[in-house]
Amino acid sequence: MSFDLFKAALLGVVEGLTEFLPVSSTGHLLMLERFFGFDDDAFGKTFVVLIQLGAILAILSVYFGKLWAIALGMFSNPAARRFVLGVLIAFLPAALIGAVGHSFIKSVLFNVWIVCFTLIAGGAILLWVDQLELKPSYHDATEFSLPMYLTIGIFQCFAMIPGVSRSGATIVSAMLLGADKRSAAEFSFYLAMPTMAGAFAYDLYKNYDQMTSNNVMLVAVGFICSFFAGIFVVKTFLGYVSHHGFRLFAWWRVIIGCLGLIGLAIGW
């Protein structure tokens, strides 16, 4: 049990650190699960999603002031209502595909080989976009056009494939559509809230029968670790990418993907 708690804590920290970075939290968790043997338990795949609640609450706590202002503004500010509509529009494609393809995604796509290849491919794309001499026309995540919100939401659907990265897909698409690095990254935070909350609720509904007393304890430990790690990332990520871009995360993806392939090739 103590080793299971250690694994839950480690996975929680990794979830919180990687959820909002363009490196794929699910991909990293799946690779760690394979290394520790946690994927032998059917609950392991559900645990990956359930501990996202810690990361969800982390971003809600950091962004509470902005979210409260937007909520109040919905009654008197057309721009606030428009932004909320934009987030909902961006959320819908992933919600629909996630609900329809849930079983296929969990049974087929949650594969470490797929993760390694998508980490490398995604890293190459992130490097390419980061080096483009783009001339952004949007500097505020709340002011994107409605078609732009929808397009970003469609691109987010690629993140159903573990290793692609939800934040990576939204950031890359937002930048190609005219957002600067900071606003692209910040919108990935806003879109993460309904997307992650929806994934958490749906997976809990589908797998509530696996929530034994032991599993509840593991989720609680993973949740706490994910929460504090998530707060750290949310508070530092925007400032970092504004000055340094995404090169570090792109190379991290490529290195981890290559190491994973080597490990799989030698029987890891």
Buried (B, 14 or more C-beta within 10 A) or exposed (E): EEEBBEBBBBBBBBBBBBBBBBBBBBBBBBBBBBBBEBBEBEBBBBBBBBBBBBBBBBBBEBBEEEBEEBEEBBEEEEEBBBBBEBBEBBBBBBBEBBEEBBEEBBEEBBBBEBBBBBBBBBBBBBBEBBEEEBEBEBEBBBBBBEEBBBBBBBBBBBBBBBBBBBBBBBBBBBBBBBBBBBBBBBBBBBBBBBBBBBBBEBBBEBBEEBBEEEBEBBBBBBBBBBBEBBBBBBEEBBEBBBEEBBBBBBEBBBEBBBBBBEBBEEEE
